[in-house]
């Protein structure tokens, strides 16, 4: 399996006229509970080389991802943004992804001072543009040139680092939430639709961390609303 490199990032740097290039990816799109998370990782293409060990986050074990999150901050400026289940219900999934991405960008700019000139966005749709404008008014503007690339987390080192960072952060959050609602198994399924999770939905109902607009359980089977 070929490791992700900085080829696309280098091309983008030439196109946008700046060497600080970021990769961005989302995590949690298909979960039933918990927020969506968007990670961003930015490097200076003029001096950066691919970080050893980066891969498609889905091809790595949890231990490998956690190990990489110890190395990634020394290689790239990173940040993670979240949009809650309530925001997903209110604005829709694409808008929530955009909002999480804008929050990640704001944190990156605010904390590290880095303002990337270009962004590689994983996927084939520009969901960043779907962020609710009213909720972005106080966030750092995002004027970087953006390119879309499917399977970017397997091809582009910055996107791989962003995805791994977001995955580890979101998984840790779901493990914490599992202490509040242990019956749903979020420490194991991270909010995704495992058989045990779905069974608990039919017996216990939904929580404030569930995406209620997704009609997770037929109304007649919901015994209570937590």
N, C-alpha and C positions, 0 to 999 in steps of 0.2 A: 504494500500500500504506500503510495507516494505521500510524503508529508506535505502539508500546506506550505507555500512559500510566499514571497513578496512580489511576485510578478505583476499581478493586477494592481497592487498598490503603487508599484513603480511607474506603471503606465499612467495611472491616475495623477501621480505627482507631476509628470511631464505635461499632462493635459491642463491641470488646474494652476500650475505655476508655483506650487509650494510643496515643501517636502514633508510636512507633518500630515500624515494620513491615518485615518481611523477606520476600524472595522466595527460593524454593529450587527447584533443578532438577538433574536427573542427566544424566550423559554417559557413554557407553560401554556401555550396557545390551546392545547387540547385537554387540559385538566378540567375536572369538574369543580374543584375547590381551590382557593388560594389565588393570589394575584398572577398576572403576567409580569415577567421581568425582561428587561432589555439591558444587555451589556454593551459597553463600548470600550475599545482598546486602541490607543493612538501611539504611533511610533514615528520617529524621524527617519524617513526612507534614505536620507543621505548617509546615515551611519549604521542603520539597523541591519541585522541578519536574522533569519528565522530562528525562533527559540526552539531548541531541541525538545522533542516530546509532544509538541502540539499535534493534535489530530481532531477529526470530527468528534465533538464532545460525546456523541451517542456511542462511539466506538471505544470509549475509555471507561474503565471502572471508576467507581466513586473514589477509591483511594488514589488512583492516578490523577483524577481531576483535582482532588484536594492538594495533592503534592504539587501540581502545576500552579495552583493559585498562590503558592509560596514563592514561585520563581517569576511569575508573570509581572508583578508590580515593579520588579527591577528592570524589566525589559520594555514595558509599555506603561503609559498613564492609563488608568482604568477607572470605570465607574459603572454602577448598576442603578437603574430606575425601575420603579414598580408602578403598576396601576391595579387597584383593588378589584375584588369580585363585584363590589357595588358599582364601581366605575364601569366595569364591563357591562353590567346590567343596564346602566343608565345611558351609556354612549355607544355601546356596541364594541365588538372585539377589535376591529381595525382601529377605531378611534382610541381605544385603551392602549393598544400596542404603540400607536403614535405618541400618546401621552407619556407612556413609560420611557420611550426613546428620547423624547424631549427632556424628561427629568434626568435621564442618564447623561445627556449632553450638558445640561446645566450643571450637574455635579462635577463632571469632568472639567469644565471651564472654570468653575468657581474654586474647586479644591486644588487642581494642578496648575491652573493658569494656562493650560494648553488649549489652543483654538485651532483645531485641524483645518487644513485647506480643502481636504477631500474626504469622502466617506464611502466605503464599500458596504452596501446594505445587502444582507442575505435575503434571497427570495426573488420573486418576479413582480412584486407590487410595491409601490412607494407608500407604505402605510404610515410613514412619518408625517405625510401631508394630511392625514385624517385626524390628527390630534385636535381636540376642541380648542379653538382659538382663545376663548375666554380664560381657559385654565393655563394657557401658555404665555399670557401677557407679562407675567413676572419672571419668566424663565429666560435664560440667555438666548439670544437669537441664533438661529442655525442657518448660516448662509453658505456653508461649504458645498462644493460640487459633489453630487451623489451619483453613484453608479450602482445598478442592480446586478447581482450575480447569484444564480441558483447554485445550491450546494457550496456556497462560499465558505462554510465552516470547515469543509474538507479541502478547499483549494487555497484559501487566503489565510495567512498566518494571523493577521490582526483580527479577522472575524472568528477564527478558531479560539483565540485568546478571549475575545468578548463573550463567546458562547459558553466557554468553560467557566469564566468568572460569574456570569449570570446564573448558570446552572447550580453552581456550588452555593451561591447566595440564596437562591430560591429554595433549594433543598433544605438548607439550614433553617430557613424561616418556617417551612412546613413541619420540620421536626419539632420546632418550638411550639407551633400551634397544636401539634398532636398531644402535648401535655394538657392543653385545655380541653380538647375533645379526643380522648384516646380511642374511642370506639370506632373511629373511621379509618384508623390505620395510616394516617398521613405520614408517620415516621417511616413507613415502608413504601407506600404507593405515591407519596408526595402530592396527593390530591388528584391523581389520575384515576380512571374508572376501573379499578380492579374489582373482581367479584365480591370481595369482602367489603369494599367501599360501597358498592351499589346495594349490597344487602343491608348495610347499616342505614343507608338512605331510606329504604322501605320500612325499616323498623323504628328508626329514631327521627326521621325527618331531616330537614335541611338546617344548616347553621348560617350565621351571618357571613361566613367565609365561603359559602357555596354560591355558584353562579345561578341564581334562581331563575333568571330569564331563560335558561336552557331547558326548563321543564324536566328536571332530572328524574323526578318520580311522578307517576300519575297522581293527580290530586286526591283521588279516593284512597291512595295508599299512604298519604302523608299523615301520620298520627299527631304530629305537633310541630310547631315552628319554634325553633330554639332562638 
